[in-house]
Amino acid sequence: MKNINLIRLTVLTALLAAVLGYSGKARAAENDQLVFLTCDPAICNFGSTTAAGTAIVDLVVGSVSLQANGLSPLTAERYVVWLSNATFANSVYIGDLPVDGQLPLVTVALPGKDYTLVLITVEANGAVPAAPSARRALSGALAGPPVVAAVPAAAPTAAAVGSFDANTAGPQDAFLSYMPDVCPEGVQTGVGTGLVNFGTGEFSVQISGVDPGAGQKLSLWMLGPNLENPVYIADIPAGGQLQPVFVSLPAATYRYLMITFEAEGAAIPATRGPCALSAIFPNEAVLGTAVVAAPVAVAAPVEAPTEVPTEVPTAEPAVESVVAQTSADTELPVKLPETGAILPDGWAGRGFGLLLLMLGVGLGGSALRRKVRRS
């Protein structure tokens, strides 16, 4: 009995180590906020009114990355990125914006203040300014510090490996850019972001750096994993910002969001035109009856439990059967997590867990052999 308890403790420790190794890095980006940057006339007062951009902000660790397009050129000045609030007080300097408009990931120490805005201002060249100037080019609203209690609800329901149940999953972010493997005719200088809620059919997009040219317009589409079954969503307005629209998506599997060039003035196109920008979702979105029917198949075997009580009269034989199963090198009664897209930090814990698991299996086999010889 003592050996069995030791084996049980070893196996549980191994499983715990593997789970910690798996989940340590997976939660690293759960506090990211996607922020749309525009020339809001209530805040901004400098430069091009068609400039736009996107930022990804994590207020917990103080990280910011940003892409801006269409900003007016400067000569003896620079653009600076800030985290601020509605009164522009207690603003935190994030960094100077490079001339290409792309600020790589920057992490700064944030004082314990409430930040509601990502702000891009025009500043004189030289030292780091103490506060943002009154010349504001772009701004975007933050949701504020994340609520810890709401974090676990962010994970989508997994329907299968590499896909998720789009009937119940929440909004999905999409980053639109030039993807030569998907649309080699695309616009290399274009960029944008989209927000898609498959379950409600809601779509919103903000793009910049794409000029459709005379006699053409830009249209938004959803496509399958192999660019099949394109579904027309809406035309993109001239400013590049598509406010939320609702479209009834047919039951299918979706993977790509695409913006195409179409003839201006035409009705809803039957087929998509040349690609301008595209985005790929990390997992395939399965929408329709194929996902809903899966739980019904799992619940089919109902009559089997009638024989179970006769086979397991007491608690202790059940423990021995678990040990025999592990010592016979068969599958554990509790499965380890699927690997998925594991980052390197997770492998240390999984390796340690597997080492302890092998130790437990070896001890289990030795204990059973000694017990059999004594009996």
VENFENPE-V241919 format. One record per residue. N is the residue number from 1. PHI is phi in whole degrees, -180 to 180 (NA if undefined). BURIAL is b if it has 24 or more other ideal C-beta (glycine too) atoms within 12 Angstrom, else e. Layout:
# VENFENPE-V241919
N,PHI,BURIAL + N,PHI,BURIAL
This chain:
# VENFENPE-V241919
1,NA,e + 2,-65,e + 3,-64,b + 4,-64,b + 5,-64,e + 6,-63,e + 7,-65,b + 8,-60,b + 9,-63,e + 10,-65,b + 11,-64,b + 12,-65,e + 13,-63,e + 14,-63,b + 15,-63,b + 16,-64,e + 17,-64,b + 18,-65,b + 19,-66,e + 20,-64,b + 21,-64,b + 22,-73,b + 23,-91,b + 24,-60,e + 25,-95,e + 26,-66,e + 27,-93,e + 28,-66,e + 29,-108,b + 30,-74,e + 31,-97,b + 32,-63,b + 33,-117,b + 34,-93,b + 35,-119,b + 36,-91,b + 37,-101,b + 38,-139,b + 39,-91,b + 40,-70,b + 41,-62,e + 42,-75,e + 43,-122,b + 44,-90,b + 45,-144,e + 46,-137,b + 47,80,b + 48,-68,e + 49,-81,e + 50,-97,b + 51,-63,b + 52,-157,b + 53,-178,b + 54,-139,b + 55,-137,b + 56,-118,b + 57,-126,b + 58,-121,b + 59,-73,b + 60,-73,e + 61,-98,e + 62,78,b + 63,-106,b + 64,-141,b + 65,-132,b + 66,-152,b + 67,-135,b + 68,-126,b + 69,-133,b + 70,82,b + 71,-69,b + 72,-64,e + 73,-64,e + 74,-119,b + 75,-108,e + 76,-104,e + 77,-134,b + 78,-146,b + 79,-95,b + 80,-128,b + 81,-101,b + 82,-132,b + 83,-106,b + 84,-146,b + 85,-131,b + 86,-64,e + 87,-97,e + 88,63,e + 89,-91,e + 90,55,e + 91,-73,b + 92,-115,b + 93,-70,b + 94,-98,b + 95,168,b + 96,-76,b + 97,-85,b + 98,-59,e + 99,-64,e + 100,-81,e + 101,82,b + 102,-112,b + 103,-99,b + 104,-64,e + 105,-58,e + 106,-124,b + 107,-120,e + 108,-129,b + 109,-82,e + 110,-99,b + 111,-63,e + 112,-77,e + 113,-117,e + 114,-94,e + 115,-113,b + 116,-123,b + 117,-137,b + 118,-98,b + 119,-130,b + 120,-118,b + 121,-121,b + 122,-100,b + 123,-130,b + 124,-71,e + 125,-64,e + 126,133,e + 127,-72,e + 128,-66,e + 129,-69,b + 130,-76,e + 131,-152,e + 132,-67,b + 133,-77,b + 134,-81,e + 135,-95,b + 136,-110,b + 137,-96,b + 138,-141,b + 139,-152,b + 140,-152,b + 141,-87,b + 142,-94,b + 143,-83,e + 144,92,e + 145,-59,e + 146,-68,e + 147,-88,e + 148,-62,e + 149,-67,e + 150,-90,e + 151,-65,e + 152,-62,e + 153,-77,e + 154,-78,e + 155,-74,e + 156,-73,b + 157,-78,b + 158,-79,e + 159,-94,b + 160,-167,e + 161,-63,e + 162,80,e + 163,-149,b + 164,-141,b + 165,-79,b + 166,-71,b + 167,-68,b + 168,-121,e + 169,-71,b + 170,-82,e + 171,-61,b + 172,-119,b + 173,-81,b + 174,-137,b + 175,-110,b + 176,-88,b + 177,-161,b + 178,-79,b + 179,-122,b + 180,-61,e + 181,-73,e + 182,-97,b + 183,-140,b + 184,-62,e + 185,-86,e + 186,-67,b + 187,-94,b + 188,-70,e + 189,-90,e + 190,-82,b + 191,-156,b + 192,-177,b + 193,-136,b + 194,-138,b + 195,-130,b + 196,-127,b + 197,-117,b + 198,-63,b + 199,-65,b + 200,-98,e + 201,74,b + 202,-94,b + 203,-134,b + 204,-144,b + 205,-143,b + 206,-133,b + 207,-130,b + 208,-153,b + 209,83,b + 210,-124,b + 211,-109,e + 212,-68,b + 213,84,e + 214,-66,e + 215,75,e + 216,-129,b + 217,-138,b + 218,-109,b + 219,-129,b + 220,-106,b + 221,-135,b + 222,-113,b + 223,-137,b + 224,-80,b + 225,-59,e + 226,-111,e + 227,62,b + 228,-95,e + 229,50,e + 230,-65,b + 231,-118,b + 232,-70,b + 233,-103,b + 234,-172,b + 235,-85,b + 236,-85,b + 237,-62,e + 238,-60,e + 239,-76,e + 240,87,b + 241,-115,b + 242,-97,b + 243,-67,e + 244,-52,e + 245,-124,b + 246,-120,e + 247,-131,b + 248,-83,e + 249,-84,b + 250,-64,e + 251,-65,e + 252,-171,b + 253,-107,b + 254,-119,b + 255,-140,b + 256,-119,b + 257,-110,b + 258,-140,b + 259,-113,b + 260,-124,b + 261,-88,b + 262,-131,b + 263,-68,e + 264,-69,e + 265,84,e + 266,-76,e + 267,-72,e + 268,-56,e + 269,-69,b + 270,-76,e + 271,-131,e + 272,-75,b + 273,-91,b + 274,-61,b + 275,-79,b + 276,-107,b + 277,-140,b + 278,-149,b + 279,-142,b + 280,-120,b + 281,-80,b + 282,-56,e + 283,-132,b + 284,-73,b + 285,-96,b + 286,-97,b + 287,-120,b + 288,124,e + 289,-69,e + 290,-61,e + 291,-82,b + 292,-63,e + 293,-75,e + 294,-61,e + 295,-62,e + 296,-64,e + 297,-66,e + 298,-70,e + 299,-85,e + 300,-63,e + 301,-74,e + 302,-103,e + 303,-83,e + 304,-63,e + 305,-62,e + 306,-66,e + 307,-94,e + 308,-67,e + 309,-61,e + 310,-73,e + 311,-88,e + 312,-126,e + 313,-70,e + 314,-131,e + 315,-74,e + 316,-68,e + 317,-58,e + 318,-64,e + 319,-65,b + 320,-64,b + 321,-66,e + 322,-66,b + 323,-63,b + 324,-62,b + 325,-67,e + 326,-71,b + 327,-70,b + 328,-83,e + 329,62,e + 330,-104,e + 331,-71,e + 332,-66,b + 333,-66,e + 334,-113,e + 335,-79,e + 336,-70,b + 337,-64,e + 338,-64,e + 339,-68,e + 340,59,e + 341,-95,e + 342,-82,e + 343,-86,e + 344,-57,e + 345,-60,e + 346,-78,b + 347,-72,e + 348,-63,e + 349,-65,b + 350,-65,b + 351,-63,e + 352,-64,b + 353,-65,b + 354,-66,b + 355,-62,e + 356,-65,b + 357,-64,b + 358,-62,e + 359,-62,e + 360,-64,b + 361,-63,b + 362,-63,b + 363,-64,b + 364,-63,b + 365,-64,e + 366,-65,e + 367,-65,b + 368,-67,b + 369,-63,e + 370,-65,e + 371,-66,e + 372,-66,e + 373,-64,e + 374,-68,e + 375,-81,e
